[in-house]
Amino acid sequence: MLDGQTALVTGASQGIGRSIAIVLANHGADVALGARGDGIYETAELIGDDAETLPVELDVTDEASVRDAVEATVDAFGALDVLVNNAGIGGPTAPIEEVTVEEWDRTQDVNLRGAFLMCKHAAPHLRESDQGSVINISSIAGKDPYPTRTPYSASKAGMIGFGRSLAYELGDDDVTVNTICPGAVEGDRIERMIERQADERGVSFEEAMAERVTDRLPLDSIVAPEDVGELVAYLASDHARNLTAQDINLDSGARQD
């Protein structure tokens, strides 16, 4: 489905980013793996010989690092067709009065400024591609904000608006831009968040998980990281060339209230 395509995935050292990179490689793309941590080398090992990989040490908040990562990708593979803005942090869980300016700024820098910098430097190469695409990984929190998570929710809502605007800016060059809004995704991150909320409210982990996640689902299971990867692959493929400026919920049909 993605044979001959080159993708750059940020936050590819673990979790959702790692799964996205593996799925893209399984669909035939060559993949640059960007992150600050050395988990990118493990991701490359997991992909193995399924595709060409390029681990790139990347800090999405640093413009020079971003520029170097994009240039390294193009130098290695000759092009850049798919940019996946996945790098992100959860930020603080606290009432607004207790959120520090440093926590606020850090959350916006990684989650929103990082996506801006990546697109700024990738855009010239995406415009040259015959099948350019940007896929932003936001969150359902950008539409249905979590209490005591104002920095995170604001950054994820910002990604949605950023993606819609960029779609119109890059559309003349046939570059699609879409945003995926996952809900709860299997893994350590959702477990840590539920543990914090359980501690704050003085309830068990199971009670907090049911109230915040599972009781709101019409399906029996929450989203797997591979589900996010498969949606990314579809959005980057020929099948989705007329799909742009969209923000797509991937949350097992979670009820929003």
N, C-alpha and C positions, 0 to 999 in steps of 0.2 A: 504493500500500500504506500510505503514511503521510500521505495528504492531510489537511490540517487540523491536523496535529500540530506541536508546537513542541519542538525538541530543543536542549539545551545540551551542547556537547562541549568538554571540557577538553583542553589540549594539542593544540589544533587548528591550530597554526601550521606543522606539518610532519609528515612520516612517517605513522604509523598514524592519528593524530588527524585529519590533513588528509583522508586517504582515507575515514575514517568519515564526516566531515562532508559530503564530496562525494556519497557513496553515499546518505546520508539525504536530502540535497536532491534527488537523482535520483529518489528514491521519493516525493517530494512534501512532505517536511517543511520547515518554516521552521527555520533553524538559527542559534543563537547560537554564535559561535566564540570560545572563551576560551583565552588563553595570555598569557605575559609578553612574548613576542617579537612584532615587527610582521609576522611571517609570516601572521598571521590576516587581514591585508588582502589578501595574495596569494591565500589560500584563498578569500576572498569573491569575488575576481576570477575564479578558476577555476570557481566555481559559477555565476557570471554571473547570467542571468535565470531559471535553473532553479527558484529558490526565493528567498524573502526571507532575507537574512542580516543578522546583527548582530555585527560584530567587537567583542569586549569584552576590554580589557586586564585580565588576571586573574592573581593570584598565589595559588595554592590553599593556601599555607601561612599566608596572612594572612586572618583572619576578616572584617575589614572589607571587604577586596577581594572575598572570596567573597560576602558579603551584597550588596554593590553589584552584582556581576555577575548574581546571581539576580534582584534587583529590576529591573535594567535589562532583562533578558530578558522578564520578566512585563509590564513597562511597555510594551515595544515590541510584543509579540505577544499580550498579554492572558491568557496561560496558560503553564504549563510542564508538558509531558507526558512528556518523555524526558530523563533525565540520563545522560550517558556520562562516567564517571570514567576518563579515559585518561591524564591528565598523570602523568608519572613520570620518574625518572632511574635510571641504571644503578648508581650508587654505585661504591665502590672495588672493584678486583680485587686482593686481597692476602690473605695469611694473617691469621688473626684477631689475632695478636700485633701486626700492623702497622696494623690498622684503628684510626683515631683516633675518639675520642668524637664529635668534630664531624662526621666522615664518617658515622658510624652515625646520629646524630641527624638530619642533613640528609636521608639516604635515607628514614628513617621519616617525617619531616615531609612530604616531597613525596608519597611513594607511598601512605602510609596515613593520616596526619593530614589530608592534602588531601582524600581521599575522604570521610572523616568530616565535615569541615567543609562540603563540598558537599552531602552528604545532609542534614546538620542544617538547612541553610537552604533546601534545595529541598523537603524533605519536606512542609511545609504545602501547597505548590502541587501536588505530585504526588498528595497525598491528594484534592484537589479535582478532579483530572482523571478523565475517564471511561476513560482508557487509560494510567494512569501506569506508568512503568517506570524502573528503574535498571539500567544495564549497567556493570559494573566490568571494566576491562581489567587482569587480573592477568598471570600468566605460568606456563608449565609449570614454571618454577623454584620456584613455590610448592608443587609436589607432588614434583618430582624435582630437588632443590636442586643448584646448580652449586658445585663446589669453589672456594674462595677468593672466594665471593660471598655471604658470610653476611648482610650488611645487606640486600642486594637480595632474597635468597631469603626472609628473615624477613618483610620487608614484603609480599611477594607472597602468602606463606602467610597473613599477617594479613588481606589483602583477601578471601581465600576465606572465612575464618571470619566476617569482618565482613558479607559479603554474605549468607551463610546466616542469620545472626541477624537481619539487617534484613528479610529476606523475611518472617519470621514477625511482625515488629513492624508492617510496613506492609500485610500481607495482608488484614487486616480492611477496608481501604479499597481493595481490589482493585488494589494496586500490586505489580507483579512485580519481583523483584530477582534478577538472574543475573550470573554472573561468567564471562568468557571467559579461557581460559588459552592464549594463543598459544605455540607453540614458536618456532623460528627463522622470522623474517619477512624477506622480501627488503628490502634497503635498507642505508643507511650504518651503522646501529646494529649489526646483526649482523656486518658486515664489521669494524668497529672492535673488537668483542669477540673475534672470531676472531684478528685481528691481535695483540691483547694476549696471548691464550693461546699463539699460535704463538711469540711472542717469549720468553715465560716458559719454554716447554718446548724452545726451540731447534730447532723444526721449521718446515717451510714452511707458508705460508698454506693451500695445497691439502691438505696432510696434516692440519692442525688442523681444517679445515672437514669433511673426510671423517670423521675420528674423532668429532668432536663433533656433526655434523649429518647429512650426506648418507648415510653408511654405516648410519645407524640408521633410514632411511626405507624403507617399502615402495613409496612412490610416487617418481616421477622428479623432482619439483620440491618446493621448500619453499613455505610459505604466502606469498601476495601480500598486501600491505596491503588491497587491495580485498576479499579474502576475509573479513577481519575486519569490514570495513564491512557486507558483506552479512549476516553473522551478527548483527551489531548490529541491522540493520534488521528482520530476522526476529523477534528477541527483543522488539522494540518494537512489533510489529504485532499485529493481531487473531489471527493464526495461532498465536501463542505465549501466549495469555492463561492457559492452564493449565500453563504452564511457569515455575516459580519455585524459588528456593532451590537452584539448580543451579550447578555449576562445570564448564564445558564445554571440553574440550581441542580446540584447533585447531592441529594440529602435523604434518599429513601422516602421521599414524599412527606417529610416532616411537617407537621402542622405548625404554622406561624401564628403566634398570638401575643 
